């Protein structure tokens, strides 16, 4: 029997306690997405929090900060397409070496408890995805006709574990997770000239922002996100950045004529120092950067960042992954 999946319409405090007590930094993307539900507009009527563990029915005994067994948890909101709909975390992400062991030995005979726990965690993540398909089928006829769900910042460790269990990925976009801490960010001299000013990014300038990025982020989402920008007196934006629903440094951009003057770095430092605390106070921050994006890698290095692990934005084909549903 596959593990049971508990379904919530708002984040259980016990789940937040579990993630922040035993699963940092790997669980940070999901944890911060759950904390984003406290922002205005961060929780919708279609938000679902999913939790699965090997116990017959996930309960307060497993969903707590004292639990150290295998599990998987997710935040799902099917109303956000074509943006990220799913943030998924599994406890196996803490021990990526066990995935290689599990792939090369007979788990029942040679794996040991550690590997058995990671296999159980993978089974929980698989069960969560099966529930995602059920949620999709119940959402609407139109959504049911769309096979894929978009999973964001999915760790490569978990993606490979799901692949080994038959999950089908229609597309995988690889990224590196560059991590840094607020208290380690460098002091940056202000690059502002003359009549320039700091401000949040204005709603009327969102079409310009959208034209400068390949991230498919809609206006309804952008207006909810923490932002920082440099403006000229005529309200022309010079440089800007957002923090994503999971608190990642996102959409960092400097207009071409102002590049090379420190604007991007200054915007990044300012938004992280001033707005990360809106999520929590543990000081971790990060940016998800494509492996071939040398410019963004350079900014992350200048912030003292280092690559922590690899992730992807993946399109999971629910119909092919669960053909018997």
C-alpha positions, 0 to 999 in steps of 0.5 A, spaced: 500 500 500 502 506 498 503 511 504 497 516 506 497 523 504 494 528 509 491 534 505 490 541 509 488 548 506 493 552 510 500 550 513 500 546 519 504 550 524 507 543 526 509 542 519 513 548 519 516 546 526 518 540 523 522 543 517 525 548 520 527 544 526 530 538 522 531 540 515 534 546 514 537 548 509 534 543 504 527 544 506 528 552 505 524 553 499 518 549 501 518 552 508 519 559 505 513 558 500 509 556 506 511 562 510 509 566 504 502 564 505 502 569 511 503 575 505 497 578 502 494 574 497 499 569 498 494 563 500 488 562 495 482 558 495 485 553 491 492 552 496 493 545 498 498 543 503 500 535 502 504 531 507 505 524 507 509 519 511 509 511 512 505 511 518 498 509 516 495 516 517 499 522 518 498 525 524 501 530 530 505 524 532 509 524 525 507 532 523 512 535 529 519 538 530 520 531 534 519 527 528 526 524 525 523 519 520 522 519 512 516 523 509 514 528 504 511 535 503 508 539 498 505 546 497 500 546 491 496 551 487 493 549 481 491 556 480 498 559 479 499 556 472 503 558 467 507 559 473 510 554 479 504 550 481 508 545 486 514 546 491 515 539 493 520 536 499 522 530 501 526 528 507 531 524 503 534 530 500 538 531 506 542 525 505 543 525 497 549 519 498 544 514 500 540 515 493 547 512 490 547 506 495 540 505 494 541 504 486 547 499 487 545 494 492 539 490 494 536 495 499 532 489 503 539 485 504 544 490 504 541 497 505 541 498 512 536 503 516 538 509 513 537 507 505 531 504 507 528 511 510 530 514 504 526 509 500 520 510 504 521 518 503 521 517 496 515 513 496 512 518 500 514 523 495 511 519 489 504 518 493 504 526 494 505 526 486 499 521 485 495 526 490 497 532 486 494 528 480 487 527 484 487 534 485 488 536 478 483 531 476 478 535 481 480 542 479 476 543 473 475 539 466 480 544 463 485 543 468 484 536 467 486 536 460 493 539 461 497 533 463 503 537 466 504 540 473 510 545 474 514 543 480 519 549 482 526 548 485 526 541 485 532 538 488 536 533 483 536 528 489 529 528 489 528 528 482 532 522 480 529 518 486 522 520 483 525 518 476 527 511 479 520 510 481 517 511 474 515 519 474 515 522 467 518 529 466 516 532 460 521 537 461 527 539 466 530 546 466 537 545 470 539 551 475 544 551 481 542 554 488 547 559 490 546 560 497 549 566 502 547 569 508 544 576 510 550 577 515 555 575 510 553 580 505 558 585 503 557 593 504 556 596 497 557 603 496 551 606 493 551 607 486 545 612 485 547 618 481 544 625 482 536 625 482 536 617 483 532 614 488 530 607 491 523 605 491 519 599 490 517 597 483 511 600 480 505 596 478 505 601 471 512 598 470 511 591 470 510 590 462 517 593 462 519 588 467 516 582 463 519 584 457 526 583 460 526 576 463 524 569 460 520 568 467 513 567 466 511 571 471 504 574 471 502 581 474 497 578 479 503 575 482 509 580 481 504 585 485 504 580 491 512 580 491 517 584 495 521 588 490 526 593 490 528 598 484 532 604 483 528 610 479 530 616 476 526 623 477 522 622 471 520 615 474 524 611 469 527 604 472 534 603 472 535 597 476 530 592 480 529 585 483 524 581 486 524 576 492 520 570 489 514 566 493 520 562 496 524 568 498 529 567 492 533 573 489 529 573 482 528 577 476 535 581 478 536 586 472 539 592 470 538 596 464 544 596 459 546 603 459 547 603 467 551 596 467 558 595 470 556 601 475 554 596 481 547 597 480 545 590 480 549 588 486 547 594 490 539 592 489 541 585 491 544 587 497 538 592 499 532 587 498 535 581 501 537 586 507 531 589 508 526 584 506 528 577 507 526 578 514 518 578 512 519 571 511 523 569 517 529 571 521 534 565 520 538 569 515 539 564 509 538 567 502 539 564 495 538 565 488 537 559 483 541 560 477 542 557 470 549 553 469 550 557 463 548 564 466 555 567 467 553 574 469 548 572 474 554 567 477 558 573 477 553 577 482 552 571 486 560 570 487 560 578 489 555 577 494 559 571 497 555 566 495 557 558 493 553 553 490 549 548 495 546 543 490 542 543 484 535 543 482 530 544 476 524 547 474 521 541 471 514 539 468 512 533 471 507 529 466 502 526 471 498 522 466 504 518 464 507 518 471 500 515 473 497 511 467 492 507 471 489 512 475 
